[in-house]
Amino acid sequence: MEKSSDKLVVCRFRDGVLSTWFQSGRAAELEFSRAHETEVGAIYLARVSHVQKNINAAFLDIGKGVNAYLNLEKAKKIRLANGEPADRITEGTELLVEIKKDAHAKKGYTAAVARFRKDDPVLSRAAFLQAPRCLKPAPKAWEQLLAACLRSGNPLELITDLPEVYEQLSGSSPEEMPEYRKKLPERFQGEELNTKQLNEQLKLRYYADAKLSLPVVYGLETVVQSALARRVWLPSGGNIVIERTEALTVIDVNSGKDVRGKDKEATLSRTNREAAEELMHQLRLRNLSGIILVDFIDFAEQEHLDALVDTLETLAAKDSLATKFVDITGLNLAELVRPRRGKSIQEQFFSPNS
């Protein structure tokens, strides 16, 4: 069976760049970024400022005025700047590290040992550079989302209105259509410019239309507003309400109307099934993580509850992250856990560090 084609739209949006992964015609994941807002994924040649033996950690100078924290207990096969194994970590030791978490509030960066092959060009250069220094900048948000799209294995079309994105991927600048061709009917304009098949999986297209912007073509303002909204409506007329707290995310399922009669249980079962499908979509779209508690509508029959549990387990297994359905708690709340991968979409738009 042939795999369906996905789209990745990378475009100017508000005061930054928005990347939207469309699957089956629906926005599945979002990444919004402003310039220079993250160091996650950057590779640094760092110098050890001091070693804290009681917590088995090293604090590293990476040249940004804020130290990076390296857990020595978790660090395996630590290598020096010249690529040789490190027998001992002391003040002044130079290491290759990758930033895993950005600095925030009073906390510095979190680092891990950078993994390189011995023939890696970055590693070979490191011995000739003076620490601290950035050897490899953090990948941009759209690059990370593109990598995730390609890992899915589906055919992908990347559409962008950013010349630098097109040039980075294609190795050439987008071409400008001659004025006389622009005035011709579309069927006479010839093959579409600025479209390249980069490989069997990825097609690249540059979009340039001053009258109709890319966000308008794909309705991205509506997509973003929906991803930031508290309430999401279901096809049946019910809705789910998503409340984020610092500790967890709580989701409430509402039928949206008073259901009476012999079909009440079937109606509630349909609403809960729709809610399960939509909440799993919203977790991915909003990039929500941590503990998630869902208050579904209560069932009178155990078989409907069992069917809901099966649905949640199936949907969790299909998530792009290792989301896990845990159990139905004693208060009849469905409990899920979703690993963290970067900032939620709300944090991307409204975090003071953005």
N, C-alpha and C positions, 0 to 999 in steps of 0.2 A: 504494500500500500504506500503510495507516494505521500511524503510528508508535506503538510501545508506550509505555505510561505509566510514568514513573519516580516514585519516592518519595524525599523528603528528610526525614529525621527529625532534628529539632533538640530536644535534651532535656537535662535535668540528668543528669549522670553523674559518679559519684565526687565529686571536689571541683571540678568545672568543667562545661563544656558540650560535649557530643559531637554532631557533625553527621555523619550517615551517608547517603550517596547510594546508593540501591538501584536497580539496573537488572536487569530480567528476574528480579526476586525475590532477587537476590544483592547483598550489599554490595560496591560498586565503589570508593568513595573514603571516607576518614574525615578529619575535622578535629576535634581536641580542643584546647580552650583554657581557660585560667584568666583571671581578670580582669586587665587592664592588663599583659599580658605581651609585647606587641609594639607597635612604632611604624611597622612597614612599611605604607606607603600613606598615612601621615599627611602633611598639607601644612603646612609651616611658613614663616612670615616670619622669615628668618634674617639675622643680621648677620655679615659676614666678620670673623673674628678676625685672621687673617693669611693672606698668599699665599706659598706655597712655590714659587718660580720654577723651581728645579732639577728639580722633578717635575711642574711645570705643574698645581698643585692649589691649592685654597682650603680652609681650615678654618673652619667656620661655627659660630657660637654659636646654638643653637636653644632655649636657656633650660632645659636639662636637666642642666647640670653636666658634660656630656661633649660634646666637639666632634663635628661631622659633617664627613665628608670629601667634597669635590666635585672630581671629575676635570675640569679645565677643557679638556683636550684633547678629551674625548668630549662635553662640554657644547655643545649647539648652541642658538642663538637665546636666550641668557640674557637674562632680563628683570628689571628693577628692581622694587621693591615697587609702584611706581605703574603698572606694566605697560609702561613704555618700554624699548626695547632697551638693553642695557648695552654701551657702547663699551669700557669698561675696568673691571676688577675690582680694587679696592684695599681696604685695611683700613677697615672701617666701612660698606662698601657693603651695602645691604639687598636680599636676593633672595628669590624664591619658590621653594622646593625641596620635593621629595617624598622621603620616606625610603624607601630601597630595601633596606637591610639593617640589622638591629638591632645595637646595640653588644654586644660580647662580649669577655671576657678584658680585654686591654689595648687593644683596638681600639675606636674610636668608631663612630658611625653612618656609613653610606654614603648619600649623597644624590645626587639627579639634579635637573635643572631641571624644575620643575612646568609642566605644559602646561595652558593655559587659553585660552578664547575671551576676546575683549576685553569681551564683555558678561557674563562670568561674575560672579556676585554675590560670590564669594570674592575675586576679583581687584579688584573695585571697592571692597571694604572695606579691602583691604590698605593702601592709601595713608593710611588714617586710623588705623592701628594702630601701636603702638610695638614695634619688633622687640627681642628675639626673642619670638615668640608662635605658638602652634598655631592655624591657621585652620580646619583640617579634621581631625578625629581619624582614626586608622587604622580601616579597615573591620574589623568583627568577622569571625572565622573563618567563621561560618555565612553571613555576607553574601557572602564571597568564593566559598564553595562553591555558594551559590544562584545567583550570577552564572554560574558554570561550568555548572550544570545547565540554566539557561535558554539558554545559548549552544548546547547540544546540539540544541535545537529540539524535543525530545520533550515531550509533555504531562507536567505535573509536579504532584504533590500534596505540599505541605509540611505535615507534622504536627508540632506542638510542644506541650510542656507548660509553656512559658515565656510568661506573660502579656505580657511586654514585647516578645517577638518577634511575637506575634499582633497586638498593638496597633500596632507599628511598620509592619507590612505592610498591615493593614486600616484603620488610622486610628481604630479604636474598641476598647474593652476587651471581652474575651470575656464573654458573658452567662451568668448562672447560671440553670440550670433550676429552676423552682419545685419545692418538695418534693413536692407532690401528684402532679406529672408523673413524678418519679423513681420513685414507687411503682407507677405503672401498668406493665403489660406493654409491652415495647419497641414492639410494633406499634401501641400506642395513644398513644405519647408525641408523635406528630406529627413534623414535619420536624426533622432533626438541627440542634441549635443550634451556633453557633460554627464553621460551615462557610461559606466564601465563595468564589465564583468571582471571582478578582481580574481575570483577563483570559482570553483564549482558551486560553492555555497553562498558567496557574497557578491551582490550587485550594489554599485555605488552610484547615486544620482545627486547632482547639484541642482538645487531649486533657486531660481531667481525670477521673481515676479513682484515688482514694486507695488502693483495694485492689489494683490491678494497674498498676504503673508502666509508662511507655512503654518504658524499656530492657528490661523483662521481656517485654513484648509482642513486641518485635522481636529478642529474644535478643542484645542488644548486648554483654553481658559476654562471651559466647562469640565474637562477631565480633572484639572487641578482643583477647581472649586469642589467637585464631588469628593476628591481624595482628602480634602481638608474639612468637609462637612461633618457635623456630629451625627446626623440622621441619614440613613440610606434606605430608600424605598424598595420594596420587593414586588415582583410581578403580581402577586395575589392581592396586593393592597396593604399587606403588612409592612413592617419596617424593622430595622435594627438600629440601635443607638449605641455609639461607640464612645466610651469615656476613657481617656488615658490619665493615669496617675504616675507618680514617680516610681511606685513599687510594681504596678501591674496595669493591665488593660482589662476593663470590664465592658461586656457587650450584653445588651438587653434586647430580647426578641419580643416584638409586639404583634398581635394579630391585626391590629388596625381597625377592628370592628367586633361587635358582639356576635358570636356565632352560637346559634341554638339549633336544636333539632337532631335528628338521627345521624346527620353527616358531620356533626361537630368534630368528632375525633379524626375523621379523614381530612377535614379542612385544616385542623391544627397540625396534623402530620405533614401535609403539603407545605404549610407555612414554615414549619421547622426545617424541612428539607431545603426549601428555598433559602432560608436564613443561613443554614450551614454552608451552602454553596457560595452565597454572597459574602459571608464573613471571611471565608478562606481567601476569596478573591481580594477583599479589602485588606487583609493582613499583608498580602504580597504587594498590593498597590501602594499601601501606606508605609511599607517596610516596618511594621510593628514587631516588637520582639519581647522576650521575657515571658512572664506568667500571664496567661490570658484566661479569664473566667467568663463563661457564657451562660446567661440565664434564659434557657429555652422555655417555651410554653409547656407546662406540665401535661403529661399524658395520663390517661386512665388505664391504658393497657400496656403491659410490659413488652409485648412484641413490637410496638411502635417505638418504644425507647431503645430496644435492641437494634432496630433498623437504623435509628438515628446514630447510634454509636458506630455501626458499620460504615455509615456514610462519612462520619468524621474521620475515622481511621483511613478510609480510602482517599479522601481529599487531602489529608495531612501527608500521606505518602507521595502525592503528586506535586507537592510544593517544591519550589526551587531551592529552598533551604530544608534542613533536617527537622521540620516541624513534627511534633509528637503529640498525639492525643493521649492524655494520661489516664483520666477516669471521670466518672460522675461522682461528685462529692456527696457527703451526707445531706447537704442542703439542695441537692439536685442541680448543681452547677457543673457544667462541662468544663474540665480543666485541660488546657493545652499549654505547651511550652514551645517557643520559637526562638532559635539562636539569633543573636544580634549580628547584623552586617551593616556597619555604618550607621548614619543617622536616619531617623524616621523622616517622612516627607514633611511633617510639621516642623521638625527641627531644621530641616534644610531651608525652609522658607523663613522661619521666624527666630532661629537661634541667634543670640547676640554675637556669637563668634563667626556667623556666616558673612 
